[in-house]
Amino acid sequence: MESSELSFPARGSVVSRSSEISDNHVKSNGKSQPSSKLSKQIEAHNKLQNGSSTDVRGESVLDSQPNQKDESHPTETNVTHTKLMGKSILDDSSESGTGSSMVCGESSDFPDICSDSFSLSDIHNELMDEANRSKKFCVARISKSKSINVDFRLSRGIAQVNDGKYAYAISIFDKILQEEPDYPEALIGRGTAYAFQRELHAAIADFTKAIQSNPSAGEAWKRRGQARAALGESAKAIADLTKAMEFEPNSADILHERGIVNYKFKDYKAAVEDLSACVKVDVDNKSAYTYLGLALSSLGEYRKAEEAHMKAIQIDKSFLEAWTHLTQFYQDVANGERALQCIREILKIDGRFAKAYHLHGLLLHGTGEHRNAIKELSIGLSIDSSSIESLYLRASCYHAIGEFKEAVKDYDAALDLELDSMEKFALQCLAFYQKEIALYTASKFNTEFSWFDLDGDIDPLFKEYWCKRLHPKNVCEKVYRQPPLRDSLRKGKLKKQEFSLTKQKAALLQAADSIGKKIQYHCPGFLPNRRQYRMAGLAAIEIAQKVVKVWRSLQTEWKISTKGASKHGKKVRRKEKLNPPSFNRGGAGCSTSSFLESSTYSAAEDKPYGRPSLPWHAIYSLAVKWRQISEPCDPIVWVNKLSEEFNSGFGSHTPLILGQAKVVRYFPNFPRTFNVTKAVIKENKYVHNKKDHLINLYENGKLQEAMNAESCSDLHRVVGEDFWLATRCNSMTVEGKRLEGTRISLEKTDQMGYDFAIKTPCTPSRWDDFELEMTSAWEALCEAYCGENYGTTDFDLLENAREAILRMTYYWYNFMPLSRGTAVIGLAVLLGLFLAANMEFTGNIPEGVQVDWEAILEPDPHSFISSVKSWLYPSLKTNTSWKGYPDVASTLETTGLVVAALSTYSD
C-alpha cells in the first residue's frame, strides 16, 4: 500500500494588522503622536516579537500563503492503512513562495532589494505543500483489536479530513477518544485535522499523546516533527523526523522533509546531505533537487546549485518552483540575461504567476530600469494585490522617478497589509520611513538641489531608526513628521517640471553615462545599473567642476604669493598657527600640514596659499547627495549626523559569512581577509572580546595554533569566544601613529556556523583621527596640483596628484563614515578628482577586484597604491574635454530636474 506524509501550517503566527499612518496625525507639543491604528500595529508587532499566537483581535491565526503544488513519491509498507486524500488547506490560486538561494549581504555599493532568508510563513508554505505532493496519505493503521464500529468511525473521520471538514472530523475523533483516550490512530487523525485548522499546539499535543501510547508509531513522530518545524522549533523537529527514520529507514519522504527543514533553518550542510540522499533513493524527486540547489547556493557551490535546479526542471519542464528558484539564483550571481530567460519560461507556463512579475520587477530595479519595473510589478499586483514585496518595490520605484502621489499610495497600501512574518514586518517598517523620505523629497522638488539635505534636515533619531530598520514607535512619538503631500501640492512645490532634452543636456548625460560606467564591479552579485552609472557620472562631473574652482582660487593665491616673494625677496608668511606641528612620513603625495574644519590642527610651516575653500567632506557630500536621490530605498547618511548612537560606535557592517552561508558579493574576499586576521593576531598577540577586553594569545601555544588555523571554527576554537581585531592603518600625518582601521569580527552563531564580517564603528575619537587624515590628504592633493604644474596635461608631472588622490581614497575606505554606500561614493569621488586633475579613467575595474576591499586590507596608502596602479595607471589618459560640459549645478538646478535626469533615457 502507499504511504506518505502530511505537512502542517507553519506556526500560530500573528497577523499584525498594520494600520494606515495618516497624514492627519495628532500633534502634541510640536511632536507627532501615533494614531490609534498605528498603536494597533505596534501592539501586533510586540506580540509577534514575543511569539504570541494571537492577532490584535485575540484570535488564533496562522500563515496562509501556499507554495506551488507538486507530487511526492510514496514508499511501500506492509501495514494496512486507511488513506487520507492529500488536501491542502490553502487556496489553489495562490502563488508559490520562494526566497533567495543565497545571501546577498549588506550592500555598500549598489542598491539591492532582495530577500536573503525565509520567514516562518515560507516554512509553512513548503511544509503544507507536502499535502499536495501525494495522492493519498496514511493517517492511521486500523486496529483489529477495536470494534468494527470504531474502525468505521475512524474511517469516516479520515474522510471528513479529506473533504476539508475539519471541525466535523474532530468531533468524530473526539467521540472515539472519549471511549478510548489513548487510541493512537484517532489521536493522529485528530492531530492531523487540528494541523489543517492551524491549531498546531493542539496537533502536537495529540501526536505526543499518540507517541506516549505507542512509541513505535512512526507516523506520529513524523507528523509531530512536521508540526514543530512549522512552529519554528527546528531542533525538536529534526529530532522527531530523525526518530521517524528509525521506523522507515532511508525513507525518501522523510529525507526530503528533513532536508527542507534543515535548509529553512539554515543548516545548509545537513540539508545537502539529506537531499542528496533523498535523490539517490527517489531519482525523480524534483522538489528535492531544487531545494538541493538552494542549499548548495548558500554554501557557495554555484555550479552544482545550477545543475540541481536544472535537474528539477529536466524532470518536469513545467515545475514553476524550480524555475522560480533558478531565476533568483541567476539574479543573485548577477546573470541578468539568464534570469530574464527563466522569467520568460515561467510566464509561458503560467501567464498569471504573480511571483514571476515580482522577480522581473526586481531584476529591472536592480539594473536601474525603474519605469519598466513599475509596469511588471503592476501586472503582478493586479493578480495578487497583497504582495508587500511588490507594493514596497513599486513604491520605491515611483519614489525614485518622482511620482510621489503613486509612491505614497503604495507605501500606505503596504502599511495597511496584514502580516504573517517578521521579514514582512521589516518591509512594512521601511515603508513607513520611505514614505516620510518621499514626502520630504516632494517638498524640495521645485527648489534648488543644493537645498536637498537629508543629513541636515531629517531628525537624527529618525535616520538612526531608518538605518537599523527598527519599529517606528519611538519615531512617531518623538519626531516631527513630514508635511502631507497635499501641502506640497497646494504650495506649488510639486509642479511637474518639463525635462527638455536639449543638445547640451544630452551631451552632459551621455558623458555622465560613459564616465559613470567605470564604477562597475565585475564580481558575482553586482548587476550593471544604468541609473547608478548616470548618478556616478553626474556626481563625478560636478565634483570636478567644483574642485577646479577651488584650485583656480588657490592658484591665484599662489601667483600673488610668488609675485610678492619675488618683489620683496622672501616668502609671504601665513598667519602663525596656535597648535604644534603635525608630522608625516614623507614621500610622494604626502602633506606637510593638515587642517580640520574648526582649525584644530594645522602646520607651522609656510605655505604659498591659504586653506582650500571647500573642505574634503563637502566634496564627498556631493556624491552622497547624488546617491541618496538616485536610490531612495537605501538609507545612506553620515554616521556623525545620527543621534547619540554615534558615541557608542554605530557604523557599517559587511558580512563575508553568515552562519554557514557564503555571502555571494563578499565571500571572494574571505581568503585574503582571513590571512590578514591571522597576520594582525601574530603582530599584536591579542584580540578583543565583545566587551572590548583584551584576550592574550601569547601563552599556552595559542599564538601558533592561531597561525595554523584554516577556518573560522579553527580560529574561534583557539580564542575560545567571540572576538574582534582592527586592521593596520598607518597615519601619514603623524609619524608612527597607527589608526584603528577596519574591525574584523568572528562570532559563533549557534552550533551550525559563524558570522565573519568587517565592522567599522565610527566613534568620536576615531572620527577625529580620520578627519585629520582626510584633511591632510585633501591638502596634499591641492599642493600636488597647484603651483608650477597647475593645469598640466603631462602624465609624468601628475604623478604626485595621482598618488594624493589614491591616498585620499585609501583613508576614505578605511574611515567608512556612512551608514552604507561607502564603496560607490568613493569611486564617484575618485573619478571626479581624476577629471579635475585632467585625467580620465578609460578602462574597467578588473574582474574580481573590489577597490574598497583593496584599501581596507592594506596597511597604508603606499601599499594600496601599489595594489591598484598596475591596472589603474595604464587606463588613465590625460583629458580636458570634460571642461566643455555644461555646469551640472546650473543645468540641473532643481531637485525635480535631477530626478528627471536620472530617470530619462533615450534608447
N, C-alpha and C positions, 0 to 999 in steps of 0.2 A: 504493500500500500504506500501511498505517497505521504510524505511528511515534510513540513516546512516550518517556518517561524512566523510569528506575528509581531509587529512593531507598534510602538505606542507613541503618543504625543510627547513633546519634549518636557515640559515642566509646568507647574502652576505659575506660569509667568504672568506678570502684571500687564494688563493692557492699560497703560497710563494715558489717560485722555488729556492730551496737550491742548490747551485752550488757546484761543486767539489772544495774542498780546496786542491789545487795542492801541491805536494811536491816541485815543481819548483816555490816556492813563491819568490816574489821580495824582496830583502833586501836593506834597506837604512839605512846608519849609524849604521850598525850592528843589525838592528831590522827588523823583517819581516813586510812586507806590505801586506794587504789583496789583493787577486786577484780581478779582475773585476767581476768575477762570485760571489765571496763572497760578494762583495758590493751589488749585486742584492739581495742576500739572506738577507743582513742587511736591505736593503730598504723594502723588503717584510715584514720582521719581524716588522719593525716600523709601517707599515701600519696596520698590524694585531693587534698590540697593540693599535692603535688609532681607531680601529673599522672600518677601511676602507673596502669598499665593492668592491675594485678592486684589481687585481693581479698586478704583476710587469709590465704587458703589458698595464695596464689601462683598462682591460676587466673585466666586472662583472662576478664573478664566485661564485659557491656555493659548499657545500659538496655533495658528490655523492656516499656514501657508504650505502648500504641498510641493513636492518635487515631481519631476516627470516620471510617468509610470514606466515599469519595466517588468520583465518576467524573471522569477527565480528558478532555480534548478533543483527540484526536490530529490531527496535521498530516500532510499528504500529502507524500511524497517520491517520487523517481523511481528509487530504489535498491531492488533486490530484497532482502528481509530474511527472515531466519529469525525467527519470532515466539517470544517468551518470554511465556507466560501470566503476568499480574500475580499475584504471590503474596506475601503478607505473612508475615514470619517470626513475627508476633505473634499472640497469642490473640484470636480474633474476639470473645470475650466481654468483653474489657477495655474500659475507658472511653476516652472522648475526652479528651485532655489539653487544658487550657486555661490561660489566665493573664489577669491583669488587663490591660485595654486601655489603662490609663493609670496614671500614678504617683500614689499617694495622698499620699505624703510622710510624713515623720515627724510623727505627730500629737502635739501637745502639749495637745490639747483633749479628745478623746473616744477611747474605746478603738477600736482598729482592728486586725483580723487580716485582712490581705489580701496576696496575692502581687503584688508590683509588678514582677516580672521573670520571664522564662522561664529555666528551667535548661537545661543541655545535653540532659537527657533529654527535655525538651519539643521541642527541636530535632529530636532523633531521632524523636520521635513524628510530627511533621509530615512530615519527610522520608520516613519509612517509609510514611506514608500514600499517597505518590505511587504506591507499588506496587499499591495497591488502587484507584486512581483511573482505571486503564486496563485495558481488557480484554486488550491484548496489548502486548508490549514488544519493541523492537528490541534484539538483543544484538550481532549482527554481520552483516556482509554476506558471503554465501558467495562465496568467491573462485573464479572459474572456472579460475584457474591451478593450483589444487590438485586432487588426485585426488578421484574420487568417494568413495573410502573415507574420506578426511579430512573431506570435507563431510558424509558420513553420520555420522561420529563426532561432529563438531561439533554436528549437529542432535540427536543423541542426548544429548549433554551438556546442551544447552539444555533438552531435555525433562525431564531429571532435575532441573534447577533449578526448572522449573515445578512439578514434583511434590514439591518440598521435600527432595529427596535430594541435599543439597549436597555431602556428602563423596564420594558416588559420582560426581557431576558433576565435582568437582575431579579425581578420579582419571582420568576420561576426558580432561579438558583437559590433565592432566599428560602423558599419553601422546602427545597431539598435539604438545605443546610440546617433548617430548623429541626429536621428529623435526624440528620447525620452531620453534626457540626464540623467533623474533621474529614469529610469526604473530599479527597484531593482533587478529583476531576471536576466537581462542582465549584470548588474554590478557584481552580484555574479558569473555569468558564466565566465565573462572576468577575474575577480579576481582569479577564480579557474585556468584558463589557465595560467595566469601570475605566479601563485604559482608553477605550474608544470614546468614552464620555469625558476624557481629560481629567479624570479623578485618579491621578497617579498614586497618590499616597494610599488611597483605599485599595488600588490594584496591588501595590507592593505588599500591603498587609495580608491580602488574600494569598498571594504567591508564597509569602513567608510561612503562612499557616499550612499551606499545602506541603511545603518542604518539611515542616516540622512533623506533619502527619506521615509523609512518605519521603525520606531523604533521597530516595532513588528516582524521584520524579524529575527527570532531566528537563522536561518541558517547563516545569515551574522555575527551575534555575535559569533557564534561558530567558524566559519572559520577565523574570524579575531583573535580570541583567539589562534587558532592553528598556524596561521602565526606569531603572536607576540611571541609565545613560541619558534618557530623555530628561531626567531631572537635573542632570549635570553632575551626578555622583560617579565620576569616571572610575575611580579606584574600585569602588564596590561593584560597578557594572562589569568591569574587566574581570574581577574575581568570580562573579556569578557566571559569566559566559565561559570562563576557563573551566569552572566546575561542570558546566553543561557539556563541555568537550569530553569529560570522562565517560559520559553516557553515550556520546556519539563521536567517537574518535575520528579525526580527520573530516569532520563534517564541513563541507564547503559553505553551507549556510552560516554556521556559527563562525567560521574563519572570516567569512565575508563581513558579517556584522561586527565582530570584534575588531577587524581591521578598520572599518569605518569609524567605530567609536575611538579607537586609538588615534586615527587621523584627526577627528574633530577635537580631540583633547590634546593635540599637538605632540603626541608620541609618534613621530613620523617613522622612526626606525622600526618600532613594533608594528606599525601599520604596513610598512613594506614587507615585513616578514610574514604577517598574516595573509595579506592579499596575494603575495607571491605564492604562498602555499595553497590558497584558495583556487587560483587559476591553474595550478598543476592538477588539482582534483577535478575542477569544473572548467574545462578549457574554453567554454563559450560564455563565461560569466562576464558580460560586457560592463556591468556596473563595477565589478571588482577591478577590471582593467583601468577604467577611467579614474577610480579613486587611487589606484596604484600610481597612476600618472600624477595625481595631485601630491601624493606623499613624496614621490621622487623629486618633483619640482622643488618642494620645500627643502629637501636635502641638497639641492644644487645639482642633481643628476638630470640635467635638462635634455640630453639626447635620449636617455632611457624614458624620461617622462613623456616626451613627444611620441615615442614608439608605443608606449602603453595606451595613450589616448587614441592613436591611430588604430591600434588593435581593436579597441572597443568599437570604433566606427566600422572597421572591416567586418566585425561580427554583425553589426546592424547599422547600415548606412543612414537610417532614419532616427538614430539614437540621439535625441536632442541634448541630453545631459552631457554626453561626451563631446559633442560639437561645441557646447557652451564652455566646458572646461578647457577645450583646446583653444578656443578664441581668447579666453582670459590668459592662457599660457603665453600665446604669441604677443598679446599686449604687454604682459609683464616683462618679457625679454626684448620689447621694443621692435618687434617684427610686425609693423602695421599692415604691410601688404598681405601677409598670411592671415592675420586676424580678420581683415576685410573679406578675404576669400571664404573663411569659415562662416562669417555672418551671412554672406550671400547663400551659402549652402543651408544654413538654418532656416532662412526665410523661404527657400524652395520647399522645404519640408513642411513648414507651418508659417504662413504669412502673418499670422496673428500671435506669434510668440513674442510677448512683450519684452522679455529679457533680452532678445536679440537687438531690439531698438535701443534699449538702455546701453548695451555694450557698444553699439555703433556710435551712440552719442558720447560715450566715454572716450572712445578712440578719437573721434573728431575733436572733442575738447582737448585731449592730450596733444593734438597736432596743431592747435590754435584755430580750428575751423568752427568758431562758436556759433555762427549763424546756421550752418549746416547741422551742427549738433542739436540745435533747438528744433529743427524740423524732424529729426529722427526721434528725439525724446518726446515730442508732441504726439507722434504716431503711437509710441509705446504707452503714453499716458491716456490716450483715447481707448486703449484696450484695458489697461489697469491703472486707474486714476489714484490708487492708494500707494503707489510705489514712492516711498520717501526718498530713495536714492535718485530716482528720475526727477522728482519735483525739485529736490535740492540742487541737482546738477543743472537743470534747466534754469532755475532761478539765478544761479551763479553766472550762467551764460548771458542771460538777459542783462544782469547787473554789469557784466564786463563790457557789453556793447552799448550801454547807456539807455536801455529800455527799462527804466526804473519802475514804471507802473506795473508792467508784467512781472518784473523781478519781485516786487513787494507782494504781489498777488500770490506768486508761487511760494515765497517764504512763509506767508500766512497759511497757505494750504498745508505746507509741511508741518507748521506748528500745530495745526488742528488735527493731525492724524493720530489715531490710537497707536500705541506702541506694543511691541512684543519682544523687544530685546534691548540690552544696554547699548549695543552698537548703533541701533537706530535712534536711540535716545541721544547719543553723541551727535548725530547728524541734526537732530532737532535743536540741540543747544547751539550748534553752528548756525542754523537757520536764524535763530534769534539774533546772534551777533552780526551776521551778514546783512540782515535787514537794516540794522542800525547803521552799518557802514554804507549801505546803499542810500539810505536817507541822507546821510552826511554828504556823500558824493553828489547827490541830486541838488543839494543846497549850494554846492560850489560849481555847478555845471556851467553857468554863464559868467563865472568870474575868472580872473587870471589863474593860470595853472600854478603859479607861484603861491597862491593862497590855499591850494590844496595841501593840507598839512596834518596828516593823521597823527603823527607823533606829537605835534604841538597842541592840536585841538581836541583830541579824544582823551577822555579821562584815563589816567594810568591804571586804575583798578579794572576798568572795562577791558583795556588792552591785555592786561595780565590774565584775566579770566578767558578772554578770547583765545589767547595763545595756548592756554592749558586745556581748553575745551571743557571748562568747569560749568556746573549748574549756574544759571544766571540769576538765582535768587538774590544774592547779595548785590549784584549789579542793579537789579530792579529797585532795590531798597535804598541804595546809596548814590547812584549815579544819575545825573540829569540826562534824560533821553533826548534823542534827536527829534526835531520837529517833524510832524507828519508830512507826507508827500504833498498833500493839498496846499500846505503853506508855501512850499517851493513853487507850486503851480500858480498860486494866487499872486505871489510876489514877482512872478516873471523870471524866476531863477532857472526854470526848466524849459525855456523856449528851445524848440528843436533848431539846431544850427545846421545850416546847409554847408556841406563839405564839398566845395567845388574843387575838383582835381585839376588845378592849373598846371602849366608846364613846369613851373618852379617847384610846386609841391610834389608833382610826380617824380621829378629828378631827385628831390630830397628823400622821398620814400624808397625809391629804387636804390639809392646809395645806402640808406639805412638797412635795407634788406640784405644787401651784399656784405656790409660790414658786420651786421649782427649775426649772420650765419656762422661766423667764426667761433661763436660760443659753444657750438655743438660738441658734446662729448660722444665719442664713438665707442660706447661701452654698453653692455646689456642693461636694459631698464630705462634708457634715455631716448625717448621718441623725439624726432625732429618736430619743432614747433614754430611755425612761421610767425605767429603773433609775438612769441618771445624773441625771435630774431629781430623783428622790427623794433620792439621795445629796446633791446640792447643796442641796436644800431643808432636809433634816435638819441638814446642816452649818451652813447659814446660821442656822437657829433656835438651835442650840446655841451658836454664836458670839455671837449677840445676847444670849442668856441669861447667858453668862459675862462679856461686856463690860459689861452693865448692872450686874452685881455689882461690877465694878471701879469703874465710875463712881459707884455708890452710896457706896462706901468713900471715894472721892476727894471726893465732895460733903460727906460727914460731916466730913472734914478741913477742907474749905473753910469750913463753918459754924463749926467750932471756931476756925479762924484768924481769921475775920472778927469773931467774938464777942470773941476776945482782943484784936484790934486796936482794937475799939470801946471795950473796957474800959480798956485801957492807953494808948489814943490813938496807937498805932503798930502797924505790921505785925509779925507773928511771923516772925522771920527763920529761914530754913532753915540747916542746917549749911553752913559755908564749904566751898567746893569747892577741890580741890587743883590743878585744871587751868585753863589760861587760857580765857577765854570764847570761844564759837563765835559766828559772825556769821550774819545772814540778810539777805534782800533786802527784808523787809517785805511787806505785802500780806495779803489775807485768807487765813486758813488757815496762815500761817507760824508756826513755833515760834520762840521766843526762846531755847530751850535744847534740848539733846539728851543722851541717856544711852545708854551701852552696858550690856550685862548686867553687865560687870565694872566699871562706873562709871569707865571710862577717860576718857570725855568727859562734860562737864557744863557747865552755865552758871553764871555768877557771880551773876546777878541773883536777886532773891527770887521765890518762888512761894507761893501761898496754901495749897498742899498738897504732899504728897510724890510720890515716883515711883510710877507705876502698878504695882500688884502683879503684873500679867500683862504680860510683855514682848511685843513685836509678833510675834516668831517663834512664840510659844506659840499665838497666835490663828491664824496660818496653819497651824501643825502640826495643829490640829483638823481643818481641811479636808483636809490631806494624808492624815491617817489615814482619813477617810471615803472619800477617793478610792482609797486603797490597798486597802481591804477591799471596795469595790464592784466593782472590776475587777482581780482579782489578776494577770491576764496582762500588765498594764502595769507595768514596773519604775519606779515613782515613788519617788525617795528624795532627801533633801537632799544636795547635792553635797559640802558640807563634812563629811559623815559618811562619805565614801568613804575610800579609802586614800591613799597619797602622790600619787595622780593629781591630787588637789585642788591640790597645789602646782604641778603642771605645766599646770593650766588646763583640766581636763576640764569640759565644760558642754554645754548644749543645742545642737542643730543642726537648723535648719528650712530645707529647700531650696525654692526657687521654680522653678528649672530644673535638671534633671539630664540632662546631655548635650544631646539635642535635645528631651527630654520636658518638657512644662509640667506642673508638679505641680498637680493639679486643685484642691486646697484653697487653695493659697497663691499661685499664679500671678496671680490677680486683683490682688494687691498689688505686682506687678512694676513697672508704670509709675511708681508713686509711689516705690518703693524705689530704682529706677534714678535717678530725679531727685534723691533725697536723696543718693545716692552721688556724683553729679556736684557737688552743692552743697557737700558736705564736701571734695571734691577742690579746688574753687575756693577755699574758705576756707583750707584747710591748705597747699595746693600740694605735697603729698606723699602717698604711701601707704606701706604696709609690705609687704615681701615675705614669703615663707614663713618665713624665718629672723628675721623681725622687724626687718630692716634697713630704713632709710628709702630710698625711691625718690623722688628730687627730680623734680618735673614742671614746675618753673618755667622751665627752659631749653628752647631749641630749639623753641619754639612748641607744646610738648606740652600745656600747660595749655589752650590754645584748642582744640586737637584733641580733648581730653577733653570739653570743653564741647559740641563738635559731635557727639560720639558718639551714635549712635541705637540701638546694640545691644551685646550682650556682646562680640561679636567686635570691634567698633569700639574699645571701651574697652580690651580686652585687648591689641589691637594697639598702641595708644598707649603703654600702660605697658610692654609688652614681656615681661611674665612674670606669673605668678600673684601676686595681692596681696590685702590686706585693709585696711579702714579702720574706724574706730569712729564711730558716730553721736554727735551732740552730746547731752549730758545734763547740764544745768546744775544745780549744787547750790543748794538753798535754805537750807542750814545754814551753809555757809562762803562768804562773799561772794567772787564772782569765780571760784570753783573750778569746773572743768569735769571731770565724771566720764567715765570710759570707758563709753559707752553700749553699744549692740549692735554687734557686729562684722559688717560686710557683706563677704563674700569672693567673689572671682571666680577660678575655676581652670579651666584648659583640660583637658578630659578626654582627648581624642585628636583626631584630625583631624575629628571629626564634631560636637563640641559643647563646651559649657561647663557647669560647675556654678556656679550663682549662688545663694547661701544666706546666711542670717543665722546667726551662731555667737556664743555667749556663754560664753567661758571664765571660770570662777569661780576666779581666783587669790586667795591670801590678802589681797593688798593691795586688790584690787577688792572683796573681801568686806568688808573693814574700812570702805571708803568707803561702801558701800551700807548696811552695818549702821548707820552713823551717820545716814544719810538716813532709813532706815526708823524708827529710834528717834525721831528728831526729828519725823517726820511723825505717828507714833502719839501722841506727847506733844501735838502741835499739835491733834490731834483731841480728846484728853481735855480740853485747855484750852477748846476751842471749845464743847464740850457742857456741861461742868460750870461751876459758878458761878451767876451770877444767872439764866441762861437754862436751868438744869437742868430737864429734864422737859418743856420747852415743846413744843407742837404748832403753834406759829406758824411757817409755812413761811419767812417772811422772816427771822425770828430764827435759823433753822437754816442760813443761808447759809454761815457760816464752817465749820460742821460738814460740810456737803456738800463744800466745797472741800478740807477737810482729808482727807476720805475719798478723794476723787479724787487728791489729792496722794500719798497712801499707795499707791493703786493704780498710779499712774504709776511710782513708783520700784520697786514690786514687779515690774512687767513689764520694766522695763529691767534690773533685777537678775537675773531668771531664775535663782533659786538651786536649781532642781530639775532632775533628770535629764530629766524630761518632765512634762506635766500642768500647767505653769505657768498656762496660759490659763484653764482651767476652775476651778482652785483660786482664782485671782484673782477670778473672777466670783462664786464662792460666798462669799468673804470680803466682797466689795463689797456683796452683797445682805444679808449678816448685819450689817455695820456700819450700813447704812442702817436696818435694822429696829431696831437698838439705839438709833438716834437718832430713833426714831418716824417713820421714812419707809419706805414700801414702794414698790418699783418695780412698777408695774402694767401697763406697756406691753411692747413687744418690741424687741429689738435690730433696727435697720433692716436691710433686705435689703442684702447686700454689705458690711456693716460687721463688722469683727473688732476687738474692743476692744483686745486686746493689741497688734495692729499699729498702731492709732491711737496708743498710748502710745509704742512704740519708734521711731516715725517723727517724733515731735515733740521739740523741743529742751528743753522744760521743762514743769513741771506746768501753768502757766498756759495754754500753747498746747494741751496735752492737754484741759484743762477746756473750752476754747473749742471744740474739735473735737467734743465729745460732748454738751455741755449743751443744744444745740438739740433733740435728741430725748430726752435723758435727763430733764431737769428737768420738762418738761410731764407726764411719766409718773410722777413721784414724788408720792405722796399721803401726807399725814400719817396715821398709823395706829398705834394702840396695842393693837389687838385681839389681836395675837400674844402679848401678855403673859399671856393666859389659857391658853395652850397648856401641856400638861404638861411638866415638866422632862425634856429629852431624855436627859441623863446617867443619871437615876434610872429613867426609864420603859424605856429600852433599856440596861439596866445592863451586861449581859454581851456579849461578842463574838458569842455564839450568837444573842442576841436582835437584835443589829444586823444580822447576816446574814439572819435571818428577816424582819426588817422590810424589807430591801432586796429580798427575793425573794418577798414575798407581795403579790398583787394581787387586788382584787375587781372583776371586770369587770361 
